[in-house]
């Protein structure tokens, strides 16, 4: 179980990330920046490969996902 301090820190981090994401969206709208689906898919795939490469096996990767609250992989 996480301590109260850990939960407050996590809440602050999540809030800061949401604010940063919203500011990026606003800036992109102002500058009329658009991303197409192919670019987004390629970026997601590249990031997934980079992250998976940090683990020796698929079960190790899935265990890390589960430990960090990303569903029942």
C-alpha positions as CSV (number, residue, x, y, z in Angstrom):
1,X,0.0,0.0,0.0
2,X,1.2,3.4,-0.9
3,X,1.8,6.0,1.8
4,X,-0.2,9.3,1.8
5,X,3.0,11.1,0.7
6,X,3.4,8.7,-2.3
7,X,-0.2,9.3,-3.3
8,X,0.1,13.1,-3.1
9,X,3.3,12.9,-5.2
10,X,1.6,10.7,-7.8
11,X,-1.5,13.0,-7.9
12,X,0.8,16.0,-8.5
13,X,2.7,14.3,-11.3
14,X,-0.5,13.2,-13.0
15,X,-1.9,16.7,-12.7
16,X,1.3,18.3,-14.1
17,X,1.2,15.8,-17.0
18,X,-2.4,16.6,-17.8
19,X,-1.7,20.4,-17.7
20,X,1.4,19.9,-20.0
21,X,-0.6,17.8,-22.4
22,X,-3.4,20.4,-22.6
23,X,-0.9,23.2,-23.2
24,X,0.6,21.2,-26.0
25,X,-2.8,20.7,-27.6
26,X,-3.6,24.4,-27.3
27,X,-0.2,25.3,-28.9
28,X,-0.7,22.8,-31.7
29,X,-4.2,24.3,-32.4
30,X,-2.8,27.8,-32.5
31,X,0.0,26.8,-34.9
32,X,-2.4,24.6,-36.9
33,X,-0.2,21.5,-36.3
34,X,-1.9,18.2,-37.3
35,X,-0.7,14.6,-37.1
36,X,-2.0,11.9,-39.3
37,X,-2.8,8.4,-38.1
38,X,0.2,6.8,-39.8
39,X,2.6,9.1,-38.0
40,X,0.9,8.5,-34.7
41,X,0.9,4.7,-35.2
42,X,4.5,4.7,-36.2
43,X,5.5,6.7,-33.2
44,X,3.5,4.4,-30.8
45,X,5.1,1.4,-32.4
46,X,8.6,2.8,-32.1
47,X,8.1,3.6,-28.5
48,X,6.7,0.2,-27.7
49,X,9.7,-1.5,-29.4
50,X,12.1,0.7,-27.4
51,X,10.4,-0.1,-24.1
52,X,10.1,-3.8,-24.9
53,X,13.8,-3.9,-25.7
54,X,14.5,-3.1,-22.0
55,X,13.2,-6.5,-21.0
56,X,14.9,-9.9,-21.6
57,X,11.6,-11.8,-22.2
58,X,8.0,-11.2,-23.0
59,X,6.9,-12.6,-19.6
60,X,9.2,-10.2,-17.9
61,X,7.7,-7.3,-19.9
62,X,4.2,-8.4,-19.1
63,X,5.0,-8.7,-15.4
64,X,6.4,-5.2,-15.3
65,X,3.2,-3.9,-17.0
66,X,1.1,-5.6,-14.4
67,X,3.2,-4.5,-11.5
68,X,2.8,-0.9,-12.7
69,X,-1.0,-1.1,-12.9
70,X,-1.4,-1.6,-16.7
71,X,-4.0,-4.2,-16.7
72,X,-3.8,-8.0,-16.6
73,X,-1.2,-8.7,-19.3
